[in-house]
Amino acid sequence: MMNYLLFFGVSSIVLSFDLSHVTGTQVLRLRGVSLPKSPLYNPEKDFECLDGSRRITFNKVNDDYCDCGDGSDEPGTAACYNGFFFCENTGFRSIYIPSSRVNDGICDCCDASDEYASGVSCIDNCYELGREARAEAEKAAELAREGSKIKLEMSQQGQKLRTDNVEKLSQLKAEYLEAERVKKEKEVIKTQAEERESAALEKYKPEPEPIPEETEKPEGKEIEAEEYFKKLDSDESKSVTIQELQTRIIFDRDGNGVITEEEAMYFLGQDEVNLDEFIEKSWIKIKPFMMKEQGLFRPPTGEEDAEELHEDMEEEHGEEDEHELEEEEGDHSEAHEEPEKPEEPAIQYDEETQAIINEANEARNQYQEVEKVVMDLQNQIRSIEAKVDRDYGPGEVFATLDGTCYQYTDLEYVYSMCMFGRASQSAKSGGSEVSLGHWSEWIGPEHNKYSRMKFDKGLTCWNGPARSTVVDLRCGTENKLVSVSEPSRCEYAMIFTTPALCTTDSDSSSVHDEL
């Protein structure tokens, strides 16, 4: 049988075999070869390249000359550019390194086995590295155990939330059906009362004034609305969508920094509108907020009717115009003096007619009240349906985080990330908030889908794409935004720790066992 120590050719030839002890016996190990692959390197017969390309005599293995195309004949030398050297690293973790690193004067294996002939003095520190790695692994395992306990509580709360939402949704739908029934009844009463009112007021109608031959066309409204429609239609699709409204902070009615679908739906009335629908239905609600954006008007928040806002706005500007006109007339009072017109007296209705008018007003008020109830119920149903349909991960573990916001501050900016809401950026020196995207979807790999989420359709960059953000989720004992960066222009990356990503499955323990 061949000696365990073989020399081939000239003085530069290296030791080709090591002796390893396995369960009390000596096993022949070729340098640079792992134990499972050792049977493929039998010195008593010719060697067949591992890619099956050719067969060579065994004395050409580890002879510092590459004979196999896959480099498998030189596992212990640097002869093959595509070969790999196996580091046993007893006490730590075994690794493969490129063959080019063998005897290059740099210690790559912690057991120093890769520098056996370079003359470099390497320290075998595998046991020290193993001890440190085991301590880190134990620390990570403890973090996972603590996080998993919190994760279980989050999951239990999330499942309860889902149950509550399903029950509440059922209740709201029943209330909605009842409210719709009452609304139809009130509508019938209102219609009948208004018919009686119209008939009673017929005798009080003034004589119609002659219609001028040419009347001015109300083109101003359409032009202004069309211009703003084009501004909102960022993708030039000839329609304005809820998502496009959500990119503009001016439509944040409740001032919480997030434009919900419900808030956007308030303005559009449906998922998307074309230009005609925008002018006819949406413009009266949007215009006051557009004027706020331009610094001309500040609409109140809450549930105030947009038509009332619009009328108040017109009255306000009307008063300003009258005031300016009075000042101008004061400056030229000598040249332009016009007598004040007396106010026209209010029409005095007879007792029976006034009673009919009061009845119609009451019917209208009752109809408007029940109509508002119906709209409120629709909004609540739509909001809860979105939560019921949303993917909150296994066991509804992310449900309790819905709507919660987290901040991270660096030298220049304050970043905010609202779970299932939107991400944003604000300068510490002040200024407006910049949208970095709205919640879109989970984009983690198939085996760990909920480890990454995406926010897209943020504020469009100058001559660039719309801003977007990818959030990587990692195990932690608290929900915390720990870092923000911008790896590419207008594309942001965040790291968020949460117990929802903690696990104590075999994947984490296997690393510990190997060490």
SULNORTA-V344149 format. One record per helix or strand. SS is the DSSP state (2 for helix, 1 for strand). FROM is the first residue (numbers start at 1). TO is the last residue. Records with the same first field share a line. If there is no record, write none. Layout:
SS = FROM-TO / FROM-TO
//
This chain:
1 = 17-22 / 25-30 / 47-48 / 55-56 / 84-87 / 95-98 / 240-241 / 272-273 / 405-409 / 413-418 / 422-427 / 434-442 / 452-456 / 460-460 / 466-466 / 468-475 / 480-488 / 491-498
2 = 35-40 / 58-60 / 99-101 / 113-115 / 126-204 / 219-232 / 242-245 / 249-251 / 261-268 / 275-293 / 306-331 / 351-389 / 394-396 / 399-401 / 446-451 / 499-501 / 506-514
//
